[in-house]
Every structure is written in structure tokens, then in C-alpha cells.
């Protein structure tokens, strides 16, 4: 098997994992770490009275909320027909 074929095979297996329940749960977990960072940014912006940094943190929070909602929707759509869970 050529190197290109191996890379394509690995790429498709990674894409399959991303749309499985374990993959979605992993994405939600990493999103939680992003939330911690955003909370720190908001606290720092409030402490320094920096409106621009606060706006940036709030925009990040909005993106995080939207991304989490999309992940939860996809997790709900998967239902019980996930092949990896048997």
C-alpha cells in the first residue's frame, strides 16, 4: 500500500471518529477547556477595565456556546445507532 493510500485511510478513520459519540464527547471536553480560558479572559478584562479585550472574550464565548450547541445537536442526532458502541 502506498504512502498516499495509507494517509487517505487514516484520514477517513479520523473523520469517522469525529462523528461518533466518543469523538463528540471528546470535542465537548475540549470545549470545556476553552470555556475556562474565556472565563479567565473576561476576569482579566474586567480587572484591567479593558473594553476591547472584554468584547473579544464575549465574542469567543458566543462562538463557544454556538459550537457546543452544534455538538450537542449532532450527538442527539446520532442516537443509538453508533457502530462503535455496539
C-alpha positions as CSV (number, residue, x, y, z in Angstrom):
1,X,0.0,0.0,0.0
2,X,1.4,3.4,-1.0
3,X,2.0,6.2,1.5
4,X,-0.8,8.3,-0.1
5,X,-3.2,5.4,0.3
6,X,-2.3,4.9,3.9
7,X,-2.7,8.6,4.6
8,X,-6.2,8.6,3.0
9,X,-7.1,5.6,5.0
10,X,-6.1,7.2,8.3
11,X,-7.8,10.4,7.3
12,X,-11.1,8.7,6.7
13,X,-10.9,6.8,10.0
14,X,-10.3,10.1,11.8
15,X,-13.3,11.7,10.2
16,X,-15.4,8.7,11.2
17,X,-14.2,9.1,14.8
18,X,-15.1,12.8,14.8
19,X,-18.7,11.9,14.0
20,X,-19.0,9.2,16.6
21,X,-20.3,9.5,20.1
22,X,-16.8,9.2,21.7
23,X,-15.5,11.7,19.2
24,X,-18.3,14.2,20.0
25,X,-17.8,13.7,23.8
26,X,-14.1,14.4,23.3
27,X,-15.0,17.6,21.4
28,X,-17.3,18.6,24.3
29,X,-14.4,18.0,26.8
30,X,-12.0,20.2,24.8
31,X,-14.7,22.8,24.6
32,X,-14.9,22.9,28.4
33,X,-11.2,23.8,28.5
34,X,-11.9,26.6,26.1
35,X,-14.6,27.9,28.4
36,X,-12.1,28.0,31.3
37,X,-9.8,30.2,29.1
38,X,-12.7,32.5,28.2
39,X,-13.7,33.0,31.8
40,X,-10.1,33.9,32.7
41,X,-10.0,36.4,29.8
42,X,-13.3,38.0,31.0
43,X,-12.0,38.3,34.5
44,X,-8.7,39.8,33.3
45,X,-10.5,42.3,31.0
46,X,-12.8,43.4,33.9
47,X,-9.8,43.8,36.2
48,X,-8.0,46.0,33.7
49,X,-11.1,47.8,32.6
50,X,-10.2,46.9,29.0
51,X,-13.4,47.0,26.9
52,X,-11.8,45.8,23.7
53,X,-10.4,42.7,25.5
54,X,-13.8,42.2,27.1
55,X,-15.6,42.4,23.7
56,X,-13.1,39.9,22.3
57,X,-13.7,37.5,25.2
58,X,-17.5,37.8,24.8
59,X,-17.3,37.1,21.1
60,X,-15.2,34.0,21.9
61,X,-17.9,33.0,24.4
62,X,-20.6,33.4,21.8
63,X,-18.7,31.1,19.4
64,X,-18.1,28.6,22.2
65,X,-21.8,28.5,23.0
66,X,-22.7,28.1,19.3
67,X,-20.2,25.3,18.8
68,X,-21.4,23.5,21.9
69,X,-25.0,23.7,20.8
70,X,-24.0,22.2,17.4
71,X,-22.0,19.4,19.0
72,X,-25.0,18.6,21.3
73,X,-27.4,18.6,18.3
74,X,-25.1,16.2,16.4
75,X,-24.8,13.9,19.5
76,X,-28.6,13.8,19.8
77,X,-28.9,13.0,16.1
78,X,-26.6,10.1,16.4
79,X,-28.9,8.3,18.8
80,X,-28.3,4.7,19.5
81,X,-27.1,3.7,16.0
82,X,-23.4,4.3,16.7
83,X,-21.4,1.4,15.4
84,X,-18.5,2.0,17.9
85,X,-20.7,1.5,20.9
86,X,-22.1,-1.9,19.6
